[in-house]
């Protein structure tokens, strides 16, 4: 009685290429009531995957987890008054967001 043994070489499983994510600062106009006449901004630090962005775009269209290319929204500064100088609330929030992005992108 002969026994046959077959040895099969395992086929390598292809794993998707590890995509690199980057962190960016995004801005949008904040929704305010009509009684507020100034300009108010919404500033966010967003983690994006450039491979998942639509063709020809470098940034997402909105500050949301649902937007294409967005992995997550890391931090937001809501309803910051956008004044003339960088000492306004929006200017200080931009500075904080840029510092956070520099630290995260390392």
JOHU-V844870 format. One record per backbone hydrogen bond with DSSP energy under -1.0 kcal/mol. NH is the residue of the N-H (numbers start at 1). CO is the residue of the C=O. E is the energy in kcal/mol with one decimal. If there is no record, write none. Layout:
# JOHU-V844870
nh=NH co=CO e=E
nh=NH co=CO e=E
This chain:
# JOHU-V844870
nh=22 co=48 e=-2.3
nh=24 co=46 e=-2.5
nh=26 co=44 e=-2.8
nh=28 co=42 e=-1.9
nh=30 co=40 e=-2.3
nh=36 co=33 e=-1.6
nh=41 co=80 e=-3.0
nh=42 co=28 e=-3.3
nh=43 co=77 e=-2.2
nh=44 co=26 e=-2.7
nh=45 co=75 e=-2.7
nh=46 co=24 e=-2.6
nh=47 co=72 e=-2.9
nh=48 co=22 e=-3.2
nh=49 co=69 e=-2.8
nh=52 co=49 e=-1.7
nh=57 co=54 e=-2.0
nh=64 co=62 e=-1.4
nh=70 co=67 e=-1.7
nh=71 co=47 e=-3.0
nh=72 co=47 e=-1.3
nh=74 co=45 e=-2.1
nh=75 co=45 e=-1.3
nh=77 co=43 e=-3.2
nh=80 co=41 e=-2.7
nh=82 co=39 e=-3.2
nh=88 co=85 e=-1.0
nh=90 co=81 e=-2.2
nh=92 co=88 e=-2.3
nh=93 co=89 e=-2.2
nh=94 co=90 e=-2.5
nh=95 co=91 e=-2.0
nh=96 co=92 e=-2.2
nh=97 co=93 e=-2.6
nh=98 co=94 e=-2.7
nh=99 co=95 e=-2.1
nh=100 co=96 e=-2.1
nh=101 co=97 e=-2.4
nh=102 co=98 e=-2.4
nh=103 co=99 e=-1.9
nh=104 co=100 e=-2.6
nh=105 co=101 e=-2.8
nh=106 co=102 e=-1.0
